[in-house]
Amino acid sequence: MANNSNKNSRYRRSNKKRRRSKKRNNSKIIIAVIIASVLILAICFIVFLVNRNRQNTTVVSVTDINVLLTNGNNKTWNEITLSCDVGMSWTESGVAHDAKQGESITFSSNRPVGTVIELTPLEGVGRFDINGKGDGYPGKIQLHYTSEGLQVTDYVPLEEYIKGVITSEMPKSYGLEALKAQAICARSYVLCRAETYAYEEAMAQVDDTVSYQVYGNNWAGGDALTAVDETAGVVVKDSEGNIANTWFYSTSCGYSQTQKAAEFPYLARTYISLAGTDPLKKAGVSTADDVVETDKNFEASFSDYIRNADPDALECDTPYFRWEGELNASLLNSSEKGKFKSMTVNKRSTGGAITSITLQFEQGYDIIEGEYNIRKKLGPAVKTVKLNNNSNKDITLLPSSAFSFDKTDEGYKLYGGGFGHGCGMSQNAAKELASEGKSYIDILKFFYKDCKVEHV
């Protein structure tokens, strides 16, 4: 019995040890699982942050731009005659063709929809002449037979594209720093559009008109060529690392406009001056919002500003800084709604541009939305504007929608300022900033708030 008792006692002690050991092992396993779980969560969080950063940052590796070449006011061609200064080759229906240096070939629009013909230089880099136009286009020419007709594109290296834009958009006399700012604006602007097709059947991201950027009217030389070469690959980026949508225009009314600021916060309101105090803020009006709706105080203050000179504004001596025009009411009469009676401002950008206006007729009214549509609607009823230098300019499109007006016997007297949509960089202000010794980086940061200037 004693032996059995001792055996039972040893057995119980042994079981206790095994249980304690098992508990210790279980605790170690639980701790290991917890540590592993924490590590996995930490890794997942790091991956999430990396992916979010990638999503917030535009990564663009575009080397070529496909530009739709317009035919006057048309997007299509009945036929097109091409030649290349080094000769050219192409393939059609499986048959290879070539043309010697300077030899012209005419392509008609009579081919099946979906046909694509690509013409390339016979030797290295060449330039294509299209219907005898200009200095010729670099890159490759593509003929796209679309549902709309024959569309022609220039498939061109990015930096060659910028050389075709810079002096088509800005005079070469504006100075090296202004031209560098323009080159970077042009590059950033097109790269923002490089991953989508504006013309899907022609596979073109942009066209060669003011709807995007004017391309091919002039080619870079002198300071303009230096500006492109010395800023190659440089863009404007917003605070999150995305390439900025660098809108630009000719001349301000003294302020940049804010109708795009809700989407692109860096296109914020700017008083375009180095010396003065903001006149509208000084007048006590609120400029906190991007758009002002039916504000009598703002209307009165802006009306006073736009009707007078502003010697502190950078562009005060430029032709379009101030302009006036007479609106003939009879030219706005509607066959459906009768005689035009009056117009009322609904909304303005806090830079002064009208973004919504109501036109009242005898039998109804029209609400015109958007600064361009307003300029397009009213321009034909004005016809001529008197500029800041006392010269007269015939128009079909109002220079800008930054204007105030008074009722007259014939219609309205318009008092306006600026030329273009007013968002982003004013080219004439860039010229003035360059003449004041500002660098291209200074110029770009003046117009694009909280942005960086760096390589793609």
KOLFI-729580 format. One record per residue (C-alpha): x negated, y negated, z; residue number from 1. Coordinates in Angstrom, 2 decimals, m for minus. Example, Ala and Ser with C-alpha at 12.3 -4.5 7.8 and 13.67 -1.06 7.14 Angstrom:
% KOLFI-729580
px / py / pz / n
m12.30 / 4.50 / 7.80 / 1 $
m13.67 / 1.06 / 7.14 / 2 $
***
This chain:
% KOLFI-729580
px / py / pz / n
0.00 / 0.00 / 0.00 / 1 $
m2.89 / m2.37 / 0.88 / 2 $
m4.50 / m1.71 / m2.48 / 3 $
m1.23 / m2.32 / m4.25 / 4 $
m0.76 / m5.58 / m2.30 / 5 $
m4.24 / m6.74 / m3.24 / 6 $
m3.62 / m5.84 / m6.86 / 7 $
m0.36 / m7.77 / m6.88 / 8 $
m2.04 / m10.76 / m5.31 / 9 $
m4.85 / m10.75 / m7.88 / 10 $
m2.24 / m10.35 / m10.64 / 11 $
m0.29 / m13.36 / m9.38 / 12 $
m3.46 / m15.48 / m9.15 / 13 $
m4.44 / m14.39 / m12.64 / 14 $
m1.01 / m15.35 / m14.01 / 15 $
m1.23 / m18.76 / m12.36 / 16 $
m4.63 / m19.34 / m13.95 / 17 $
m3.29 / m18.27 / m17.33 / 18 $
m0.29 / m20.58 / m16.94 / 19 $
m2.52 / m23.49 / m15.90 / 20 $
m4.82 / m22.78 / m18.83 / 21 $
m1.85 / m22.55 / m21.20 / 22 $
m0.50 / m25.86 / m19.86 / 23 $
m3.91 / m27.49 / m20.39 / 24 $
m4.05 / m26.11 / m23.93 / 25 $
m0.49 / m27.29 / m24.63 / 26 $
m1.39 / m30.76 / m23.33 / 27 $
m4.43 / m30.86 / m25.59 / 28 $
m2.29 / m29.85 / m28.57 / 29 $
0.30 / m32.52 / m27.76 / 30 $
m2.42 / m35.19 / m27.42 / 31 $
m3.99 / m34.06 / m30.70 / 32 $
m0.60 / m34.23 / m32.44 / 33 $
0.01 / m37.72 / m31.05 / 34 $
m3.44 / m38.92 / m32.17 / 35 $
m2.94 / m37.38 / m35.63 / 36 $
0.50 / m38.99 / m35.91 / 37 $
m0.90 / m42.40 / m34.95 / 38 $
m3.67 / m42.01 / m37.53 / 39 $
m1.18 / m41.01 / m40.24 / 40 $
1.05 / m43.98 / m39.40 / 41 $
m1.96 / m46.30 / m39.47 / 42 $
m3.03 / m44.95 / m42.86 / 43 $
0.52 / m45.30 / m44.20 / 44 $
0.67 / m48.90 / m42.95 / 45 $
m2.66 / m49.73 / m44.60 / 46 $
m1.46 / m48.20 / m47.88 / 47 $
1.76 / m50.22 / m47.59 / 48 $
m0.17 / m53.46 / m47.12 / 49 $
m2.45 / m52.68 / m50.07 / 50 $
0.51 / m51.86 / m52.32 / 51 $
2.40 / m54.95 / m51.21 / 52 $
m0.64 / m57.07 / m51.95 / 53 $
m0.90 / m55.48 / m55.38 / 54 $
2.77 / m56.18 / m56.02 / 55 $
2.34 / m59.81 / m55.00 / 56 $
m0.72 / m60.31 / m57.18 / 57 $
m0.46 / m60.44 / m60.93 / 58 $
m3.20 / m58.32 / m62.47 / 59 $
m3.59 / m59.29 / m66.11 / 60 $
m6.16 / m57.70 / m68.41 / 61 $
m4.90 / m59.18 / m71.67 / 62 $
m7.51 / m59.65 / m74.37 / 63 $
m5.22 / m60.46 / m77.32 / 64 $
m2.10 / m62.56 / m77.86 / 65 $
0.44 / m61.93 / m80.60 / 66 $
1.79 / m65.27 / m81.85 / 67 $
4.85 / m65.56 / m84.08 / 68 $
3.93 / m67.92 / m86.93 / 69 $
6.93 / m70.02 / m87.88 / 70 $
7.86 / m71.20 / m91.35 / 71 $
8.77 / m74.83 / m90.72 / 72 $
11.95 / m74.63 / m88.63 / 73 $
12.48 / m70.97 / m89.52 / 74 $
11.33 / m67.83 / m87.74 / 75 $
11.35 / m65.77 / m90.96 / 76 $
9.74 / m65.94 / m94.41 / 77 $
11.14 / m65.13 / m97.85 / 78 $
7.59 / m64.42 / m98.98 / 79 $
4.10 / m65.20 / m97.81 / 80 $
0.77 / m65.57 / m99.63 / 81 $
m2.35 / m64.51 / m97.75 / 82 $
m6.08 / m64.59 / m98.35 / 83 $
m9.13 / m64.13 / m96.11 / 84 $
m12.53 / m65.83 / m96.28 / 85 $
m14.32 / m62.46 / m95.97 / 86 $
m11.78 / m60.37 / m97.86 / 87 $
m9.02 / m58.31 / m96.29 / 88 $
m7.65 / m54.79 / m96.16 / 89 $
m4.29 / m53.23 / m95.34 / 90 $
m2.38 / m49.97 / m95.66 / 91 $
1.14 / m49.61 / m96.99 / 92 $
3.07 / m46.35 / m97.47 / 93 $
m0.13 / m44.42 / m96.78 / 94 $
m2.07 / m46.20 / m99.52 / 95 $
m5.11 / m48.30 / m98.61 / 96 $
m5.54 / m51.69 / m100.29 / 97 $
m8.10 / m54.46 / m100.17 / 98 $
m8.60 / m57.93 / m101.61 / 99 $
m11.93 / m59.60 / m102.15 / 100 $
m13.04 / m62.85 / m100.55 / 101 $
m10.53 / m65.63 / m101.25 / 102 $
m8.22 / m63.43 / m103.33 / 103 $
m4.56 / m64.25 / m102.65 / 104 $
m1.87 / m61.59 / m102.24 / 105 $
1.84 / m62.37 / m102.00 / 106 $
4.13 / m60.22 / m99.86 / 107 $
7.90 / m60.47 / m100.36 / 108 $
10.56 / m59.86 / m97.72 / 109 $
11.95 / m56.94 / m99.73 / 110 $
10.87 / m53.97 / m97.60 / 111 $
12.73 / m51.62 / m95.23 / 112 $
13.43 / m52.83 / m91.71 / 113 $
10.81 / m51.39 / m89.36 / 114 $
7.96 / m51.69 / m91.87 / 115 $
4.77 / m53.13 / m90.34 / 116 $
1.77 / m54.15 / m92.44 / 117 $
m1.42 / m55.16 / m90.65 / 118 $
m4.08 / m57.09 / m92.54 / 119 $
m7.62 / m57.11 / m91.17 / 120 $
m10.80 / m58.84 / m92.34 / 121 $
m13.04 / m56.66 / m94.52 / 122 $
m16.16 / m57.75 / m92.66 / 123 $
m16.35 / m58.64 / m88.98 / 124 $
m14.60 / m61.87 / m88.08 / 125 $
m12.63 / m63.67 / m90.75 / 126 $
m9.97 / m66.34 / m91.05 / 127 $
m6.71 / m65.94 / m92.92 / 128 $
m5.21 / m68.62 / m95.10 / 129 $
m1.39 / m68.62 / m95.13 / 130 $
0.26 / m70.42 / m98.00 / 131 $
m2.73 / m72.73 / m98.19 / 132 $
m2.30 / m73.99 / m94.61 / 133 $
m5.14 / m75.55 / m92.64 / 134 $
m8.42 / m74.00 / m91.58 / 135 $
m7.06 / m70.46 / m91.45 / 136 $
m6.05 / m68.12 / m88.64 / 137 $
m8.47 / m65.84 / m86.75 / 138 $
m7.70 / m62.27 / m85.68 / 139 $
m5.38 / m59.96 / m87.62 / 140 $
m2.16 / m60.82 / m89.46 / 141 $
0.85 / m58.55 / m88.97 / 142 $
3.92 / m58.54 / m91.20 / 143 $
7.00 / m57.26 / m89.38 / 144 $
10.08 / m56.48 / m91.43 / 145 $
12.78 / m57.00 / m88.79 / 146 $
16.57 / m57.11 / m88.75 / 147 $
16.26 / m60.90 / m89.03 / 148 $
13.88 / m60.79 / m91.99 / 149 $
10.12 / m60.97 / m92.56 / 150 $
8.36 / m62.22 / m89.42 / 151 $
4.65 / m62.96 / m89.41 / 152 $
2.38 / m62.77 / m86.36 / 153 $
m1.23 / m63.59 / m85.66 / 154 $
m2.79 / m60.95 / m83.40 / 155 $
m5.57 / m63.07 / m81.98 / 156 $
m8.17 / m62.78 / m79.17 / 157 $
m7.11 / m64.81 / m76.13 / 158 $
m9.96 / m67.33 / m76.24 / 159 $
m9.50 / m67.86 / m79.99 / 160 $
m5.83 / m68.53 / m79.28 / 161 $
m6.79 / m71.21 / m76.74 / 162 $
m9.02 / m72.83 / m79.38 / 163 $
m5.97 / m73.09 / m81.61 / 164 $
m3.84 / m74.63 / m78.84 / 165 $
m6.04 / m77.14 / m77.06 / 166 $
m6.21 / m79.92 / m79.66 / 167 $
m2.81 / m79.01 / m81.07 / 168 $
m1.51 / m80.08 / m77.65 / 169 $
m4.02 / m82.74 / m76.46 / 170 $
m6.09 / m85.27 / m78.44 / 171 $
m9.80 / m84.44 / m78.39 / 172 $
m10.49 / m88.04 / m77.30 / 173 $
m9.03 / m87.45 / m73.83 / 174 $
m12.39 / m86.50 / m72.33 / 175 $
m14.09 / m83.24 / m71.36 / 176 $
m12.55 / m82.84 / m67.90 / 177 $
m9.00 / m83.44 / m69.16 / 178 $
m9.63 / m81.01 / m72.03 / 179 $
m10.89 / m78.39 / m69.57 / 180 $
m7.71 / m78.83 / m67.53 / 181 $
m5.67 / m78.44 / m70.73 / 182 $
m7.56 / m75.28 / m71.74 / 183 $
m6.90 / m73.71 / m68.34 / 184 $
m3.24 / m74.73 / m68.44 / 185 $
m2.85 / m73.21 / m71.90 / 186 $
m4.54 / m69.98 / m70.80 / 187 $
m2.51 / m69.65 / m67.61 / 188 $
0.73 / m70.48 / m69.41 / 189 $
0.32 / m67.80 / m72.07 / 190 $
m0.93 / m65.14 / m69.63 / 191 $
2.27 / m65.63 / m67.62 / 192 $
4.10 / m64.50 / m70.74 / 193 $
1.66 / m61.88 / m72.00 / 194 $
3.43 / m58.83 / m70.59 / 195 $
6.80 / m59.44 / m72.27 / 196 $
7.85 / m60.01 / m75.85 / 197 $
9.76 / m63.17 / m76.71 / 198 $
10.27 / m61.62 / m80.16 / 199 $
10.61 / m57.88 / m79.62 / 200 $
10.79 / m56.68 / m83.23 / 201 $
7.74 / m58.78 / m84.13 / 202 $
6.01 / m57.77 / m80.87 / 203 $
5.11 / m61.42 / m80.20 / 204 $
4.81 / m62.93 / m76.73 / 205 $
5.08 / m66.55 / m77.94 / 206 $
5.53 / m68.57 / m81.09 / 207 $
3.45 / m71.46 / m82.44 / 208 $
5.88 / m74.31 / m81.60 / 209 $
6.66 / m76.62 / m78.69 / 210 $
9.07 / m73.92 / m77.47 / 211 $
5.90 / m72.35 / m76.04 / 212 $
2.61 / m73.99 / m77.02 / 213 $
1.73 / m75.57 / m80.35 / 214 $
m0.83 / m73.31 / m82.04 / 215 $
m2.79 / m73.69 / m85.25 / 216 $
m2.18 / m77.36 / m86.04 / 217 $
m5.77 / m78.20 / m85.07 / 218 $
m8.74 / m76.09 / m84.08 / 219 $
m11.15 / m76.88 / m81.26 / 220 $
m14.39 / m78.67 / m81.99 / 221 $
m16.75 / m80.95 / m80.05 / 222 $
m15.64 / m81.50 / m76.44 / 223 $
m12.54 / m79.38 / m76.97 / 224 $
m14.63 / m76.36 / m78.00 / 225 $
m16.95 / m76.96 / m75.04 / 226 $
m13.92 / m77.13 / m72.75 / 227 $
m12.65 / m73.74 / m73.93 / 228 $
m16.05 / m72.06 / m73.80 / 229 $
m17.00 / m73.41 / m70.36 / 230 $
m13.68 / m72.36 / m68.80 / 231 $
m13.38 / m68.97 / m70.54 / 232 $
m11.26 / m66.62 / m68.41 / 233 $
m10.39 / m69.32 / m65.84 / 234 $
m6.75 / m69.74 / m64.77 / 235 $
m4.63 / m71.44 / m62.14 / 236 $
m3.35 / m69.09 / m59.40 / 237 $
m0.67 / m69.74 / m56.81 / 238 $
m1.07 / m69.17 / m53.07 / 239 $
m0.22 / m65.47 / m53.47 / 240 $
m2.76 / m64.84 / m56.23 / 241 $
m0.32 / m64.84 / m59.14 / 242 $
m1.23 / m66.68 / m62.31 / 243 $
0.68 / m69.96 / m62.17 / 244 $
3.28 / m70.94 / m64.73 / 245 $
1.42 / m74.09 / m65.74 / 246 $
4.04 / m76.21 / m67.46 / 247 $
2.67 / m79.42 / m68.94 / 248 $
4.03 / m82.39 / m70.88 / 249 $
2.98 / m85.69 / m72.45 / 250 $
3.86 / m88.59 / m70.13 / 251 $
5.54 / m89.09 / m66.77 / 252 $
7.89 / m91.85 / m65.67 / 253 $
5.69 / m92.23 / m62.59 / 254 $
6.84 / m88.97 / m60.99 / 255 $
6.63 / m85.29 / m61.84 / 256 $
10.00 / m83.56 / m62.02 / 257 $
11.22 / m80.81 / m59.72 / 258 $
13.89 / m78.85 / m61.60 / 259 $
11.64 / m75.79 / m61.70 / 260 $
10.31 / m76.11 / m58.14 / 261 $
12.83 / m73.68 / m56.63 / 262 $
11.34 / m70.89 / m58.76 / 263 $
7.77 / m72.22 / m58.80 / 264 $
7.09 / m74.14 / m55.56 / 265 $
3.76 / m75.45 / m56.85 / 266 $
5.71 / m77.56 / m59.39 / 267 $
6.56 / m79.93 / m56.58 / 268 $
7.43 / m83.61 / m56.73 / 269 $
4.39 / m85.84 / m57.14 / 270 $
4.06 / m89.59 / m57.32 / 271 $
1.48 / m89.86 / m60.09 / 272 $
m0.81 / m92.52 / m58.66 / 273 $
m4.13 / m92.70 / m56.85 / 274 $
m3.61 / m96.06 / m55.19 / 275 $
m0.02 / m96.78 / m54.33 / 276 $
2.68 / m95.81 / m51.86 / 277 $
5.56 / m93.79 / m53.30 / 278 $
8.12 / m96.48 / m54.28 / 279 $
11.19 / m94.26 / m53.84 / 280 $
10.10 / m93.10 / m50.41 / 281 $
9.32 / m96.69 / m49.55 / 282 $
12.89 / m97.55 / m50.55 / 283 $
14.09 / m95.05 / m47.97 / 284 $
15.66 / m92.42 / m50.22 / 285 $
15.50 / m88.73 / m49.36 / 286 $
13.21 / m86.64 / m51.57 / 287 $
13.21 / m83.52 / m49.43 / 288 $
15.32 / m81.47 / m51.87 / 289 $
14.36 / m80.51 / m55.41 / 290 $
17.66 / m81.79 / m56.82 / 291 $
19.82 / m84.72 / m55.69 / 292 $
23.59 / m84.44 / m56.22 / 293 $
25.66 / m87.62 / m56.73 / 294 $
23.65 / m89.81 / m54.37 / 295 $
24.45 / m93.54 / m54.76 / 296 $
21.42 / m94.59 / m52.74 / 297 $
19.09 / m92.50 / m54.91 / 298 $
20.79 / m93.76 / m58.11 / 299 $
20.34 / m97.38 / m57.07 / 300 $
16.70 / m96.93 / m56.00 / 301 $
15.69 / m94.96 / m59.08 / 302 $
17.52 / m97.41 / m61.34 / 303 $
15.50 / m100.26 / m59.84 / 304 $
12.27 / m98.29 / m60.22 / 305 $
12.76 / m97.18 / m63.84 / 306 $
13.67 / m100.70 / m65.02 / 307 $
10.46 / m102.25 / m63.76 / 308 $
6.73 / m101.87 / m64.22 / 309 $
4.70 / m99.87 / m61.70 / 310 $
1.10 / m101.08 / m61.87 / 311 $
m0.03 / m98.42 / m59.39 / 312 $
1.10 / m95.53 / m61.61 / 313 $
m1.69 / m93.86 / m63.55 / 314 $
0.19 / m94.09 / m66.85 / 315 $
1.60 / m97.59 / m66.46 / 316 $
0.01 / m98.81 / m69.70 / 317 $
0.92 / m95.84 / m71.91 / 318 $
3.61 / m96.28 / m74.62 / 319 $
6.21 / m93.88 / m73.24 / 320 $
5.85 / m94.85 / m69.57 / 321 $
8.86 / m97.11 / m70.09 / 322 $
11.36 / m97.12 / m72.95 / 323 $
14.79 / m98.58 / m73.69 / 324 $
17.56 / m97.62 / m76.08 / 325 $
21.12 / m98.50 / m77.08 / 326 $
23.61 / m95.63 / m77.05 / 327 $
26.38 / m95.98 / m79.64 / 328 $
29.50 / m94.50 / m78.02 / 329 $
31.21 / m93.84 / m81.36 / 330 $
28.49 / m91.34 / m82.28 / 331 $
29.57 / m89.15 / m79.35 / 332 $
33.24 / m89.02 / m80.32 / 333 $
34.64 / m85.47 / m80.39 / 334 $
37.00 / m84.04 / m83.02 / 335 $
38.57 / m81.91 / m80.27 / 336 $
38.55 / m84.26 / m77.27 / 337 $
38.83 / m87.65 / m78.91 / 338 $
36.85 / m90.81 / m78.24 / 339 $
33.90 / m90.82 / m75.86 / 340 $
34.77 / m92.97 / m72.84 / 341 $
32.04 / m92.75 / m70.18 / 342 $
29.25 / m90.73 / m68.61 / 343 $
28.43 / m89.91 / m64.99 / 344 $
25.31 / m88.44 / m63.43 / 345 $
25.97 / m85.27 / m61.43 / 346 $
22.44 / m84.22 / m60.50 / 347 $
18.89 / m85.52 / m60.73 / 348 $
15.51 / m84.07 / m60.03 / 349 $
13.92 / m85.98 / m57.14 / 350 $
11.48 / m87.25 / m59.76 / 351 $
14.40 / m88.97 / m61.49 / 352 $
15.22 / m86.71 / m64.44 / 353 $
18.95 / m86.13 / m64.95 / 354 $
19.68 / m82.41 / m64.86 / 355 $
23.49 / m82.54 / m65.09 / 356 $
25.72 / m85.20 / m66.63 / 357 $
29.46 / m85.44 / m67.38 / 358 $
30.65 / m86.95 / m70.64 / 359 $
34.26 / m88.13 / m70.38 / 360 $
36.50 / m88.20 / m73.46 / 361 $
40.11 / m89.26 / m74.02 / 362 $
41.26 / m85.67 / m73.76 / 363 $
38.84 / m83.85 / m71.52 / 364 $
35.18 / m83.82 / m70.62 / 365 $
31.90 / m81.97 / m71.20 / 366 $
29.35 / m81.17 / m68.52 / 367 $
25.85 / m81.02 / m70.01 / 368 $
23.39 / m79.00 / m67.93 / 369 $
19.59 / m79.10 / m68.26 / 370 $
17.28 / m81.96 / m69.12 / 371 $
16.58 / m80.72 / m72.66 / 372 $
20.27 / m80.31 / m73.51 / 373 $
20.95 / m83.81 / m72.23 / 374 $
18.17 / m85.26 / m74.37 / 375 $
19.39 / m83.29 / m77.38 / 376 $
23.01 / m84.38 / m76.92 / 377 $
22.36 / m88.10 / m76.40 / 378 $
19.37 / m88.59 / m78.70 / 379 $
21.34 / m88.79 / m82.00 / 380 $
23.59 / m91.46 / m80.44 / 381 $
20.57 / m93.61 / m79.54 / 382 $
18.48 / m93.15 / m82.70 / 383 $
15.76 / m95.70 / m81.81 / 384 $
13.91 / m96.54 / m78.60 / 385 $
11.71 / m99.50 / m77.76 / 386 $
8.50 / m98.37 / m76.09 / 387 $
6.32 / m99.86 / m73.37 / 388 $
4.04 / m101.46 / m75.99 / 389 $
7.07 / m103.14 / m77.66 / 390 $
6.96 / m100.82 / m80.68 / 391 $
10.11 / m99.07 / m81.91 / 392 $
10.35 / m95.30 / m82.38 / 393 $
13.03 / m93.42 / m84.30 / 394 $
14.26 / m90.37 / m82.39 / 395 $
16.66 / m87.46 / m82.58 / 396 $
15.77 / m86.26 / m79.06 / 397 $
15.60 / m88.62 / m76.07 / 398 $
11.98 / m88.96 / m74.87 / 399 $
13.04 / m87.73 / m71.43 / 400 $
16.11 / m87.45 / m69.21 / 401 $
14.60 / m89.80 / m66.60 / 402 $
16.78 / m92.81 / m67.29 / 403 $
19.46 / m95.05 / m65.83 / 404 $
22.13 / m96.87 / m67.81 / 405 $
24.53 / m99.80 / m67.96 / 406 $
27.86 / m100.01 / m69.77 / 407 $
27.92 / m102.25 / m72.88 / 408 $
30.56 / m103.18 / m75.46 / 409 $
29.17 / m100.59 / m77.90 / 410 $
28.34 / m97.88 / m75.38 / 411 $
25.43 / m97.89 / m72.96 / 412 $
22.01 / m99.48 / m72.52 / 413 $
19.48 / m96.85 / m71.42 / 414 $
16.38 / m97.64 / m69.34 / 415 $
14.03 / m94.68 / m69.34 / 416 $
10.53 / m93.47 / m68.71 / 417 $
8.31 / m90.57 / m69.67 / 418 $
8.06 / m88.17 / m72.59 / 419 $
8.82 / m84.47 / m72.11 / 420 $
10.39 / m82.30 / m69.41 / 421 $
8.19 / m83.79 / m66.69 / 422 $
7.24 / m80.55 / m64.89 / 423 $
3.64 / m79.72 / m64.07 / 424 $
0.70 / m81.61 / m65.57 / 425 $
1.13 / m84.89 / m67.39 / 426 $
m1.44 / m84.94 / m70.18 / 427 $
m1.76 / m88.71 / m70.18 / 428 $
m2.18 / m88.74 / m66.42 / 429 $
m4.86 / m86.03 / m66.79 / 430 $
m6.67 / m88.35 / m69.18 / 431 $
m6.46 / m91.20 / m66.66 / 432 $
m7.66 / m88.99 / m63.81 / 433 $
m10.63 / m87.87 / m65.92 / 434 $
m11.47 / m91.51 / m66.65 / 435 $
m11.44 / m92.10 / m62.87 / 436 $
m14.15 / m89.48 / m62.49 / 437 $
m11.96 / m86.56 / m61.39 / 438 $
m13.04 / m83.04 / m62.34 / 439 $
m10.79 / m80.55 / m64.10 / 440 $
m10.33 / m78.79 / m60.75 / 441 $
m9.26 / m82.08 / m59.13 / 442 $
m6.81 / m82.67 / m61.99 / 443 $
m5.25 / m79.22 / m61.78 / 444 $
m4.90 / m79.33 / m57.99 / 445 $
m3.30 / m82.77 / m58.24 / 446 $
m0.43 / m81.34 / m60.31 / 447 $
m0.14 / m77.71 / m59.09 / 448 $
0.24 / m77.81 / m55.34 / 449 $
m1.58 / m75.28 / m53.11 / 450 $
m3.04 / m73.54 / m56.16 / 451 $
m6.54 / m72.22 / m56.82 / 452 $
m8.62 / m72.43 / m60.00 / 453 $
m10.56 / m69.23 / m60.60 / 454 $
m11.27 / m66.40 / m63.02 / 455 $
m8.59 / m63.91 / m63.91 / 456 $
***
